[in-house]
């Protein structure tokens, strides 16, 4: 029956997508291209004898991502409900490939990349975020009120999410694990789970993350140490954190000027990836940083309108999951570079360098725009005066 209802929704007429949301995404992408070029040309010259090395790759992936977004935006999103098991299976297969010797390899402390033939390296965990959102949106929709039952709702949910999270943790990618946990927890709560169950799962996840951090490798412990005691080792574990703050401080209110950053000359590690906002802050100042954050806030506001006006629970949950993906990644990245939380290596959506991350987030944004094409305008509220007029018969109506 659910599938028949979905099919009927696919046939319903659509309208224009949310062009304001699309405009915000395009603006963030253009800012990202400019920022990646400014932050990476020195590194490109040193490592590859090509100052345009990183920006050229970013531009190629951005064009490919925009094409994918154009396709997913035009497709009826309802079809994903039927395809959700296949989408999830593909996500799990990608995560498993990372663990295969000769295919998966380690980079920046995490074994989360695969390389097959001449294809550029890919990070399956980025696509896994999308797969988890699609599958859980369909699963939670099908569960209905059973979600509030511990054995029928909570236990299967924990088993599914735990399996995916375990695969990601085997890769050593704590940052992505946190993002996936935050996304799934948000979907679980929005779908109608009991508050006590949600809080219990959230508390358990925080405790598990603490245990993994305390018993994990030295790389993750250094991230925590640099957050808590960066000043104790300014030339060692605290170097990254302190140089990010120097970049923001050097920018002041209006910045040093576009392209004039000094910290990008090998002071800020990952200046074009997870540290790109610090370079924006140095070159464009507090004003430029607030503009970028303001664009993300506008994107989230428009996305929330889509969540509320979606034409069904599946669309609403999927939109909420995509929105949570963007929101949590932006929050974790901004919090890390401003020392409000430990650095995790999470990229800033649409802005940071990273081919796989761009492709995945553009594909998800296309689905979000597809959902916006089927939104239903809220019915106008009836005023008491209008209601009384409808209830009162006209003088000639009693004949």
Number of C-alpha atoms within 10 A of each C-alpha: 6 10 12 9 10 18 15 10 18 16 10 10 8 16 11 12 19 19 12 12 22 17 13 18 20 14 15 19 20 16 16 27 22 15 25 28 22 24 33 25 22 18 21 17 14 11 11 12 12 13 18 19 17 22 23 14 14 22 19 12 19 24 13 17 23 20 16 19 24 18 14 20 23 17 17 19 24 25 14 21 23 15 13 20 18 13 21 22 15 16 21 21 13 20 26 17 17 26 19 11 9 11 14 22 17 13 9 9 14 17 19 26 22 23 16 11 7 6 8 11 16 20 21 24 28 21 24 25 26 22 23 26 27 27 23 26 27 23 17 23 20 15 13 14 14 15 24 18 13 14 11 13 18 19 12 13 19 13 11 12 16 13 12 22 20 12 18 27 19 16 23 20 22 22 21 22 21 20 20 28 20 19 24 22 23 18 23 26 15 15 23 15 22 16 12 9 16 17 13 10 17 16 12 12 16 13 12 12 15 12 11 15 17 13 11 13 12 12 15 21 16 18 21 20 17 23 21 15 14 21 16 13 13 15 12 12 21 21 18 22 26 22 21 27 17 16 27 25 16 19 25 16 16 15 24 18 13 15 18 16 22 17 21 27 14 14 16 24 18 18 26 29 20 24 30 30 31 31 31 32 28 33 28 25 24 18 16 19 22 13 13 18 17 13 17 21 14 14 21 18 14 19 24 17 15 25 25 19 18 22 19 18 18 26 30 26 26 29 31 26 31 23 23 24 24 22 20 19 22 20 17 23 28 23 15 21 26 19 18 13 17 21 25 20 21 25 24 25 25 24 27 27 32 23 20 21 24 25 23 23 22 25 23 29 27 26 29 30 27 28 31 30 23 25 24 13 10 8 6 6 7 9 8 9 9 10 10 11 10 10 9 9 10 9 7 6 7 6 4
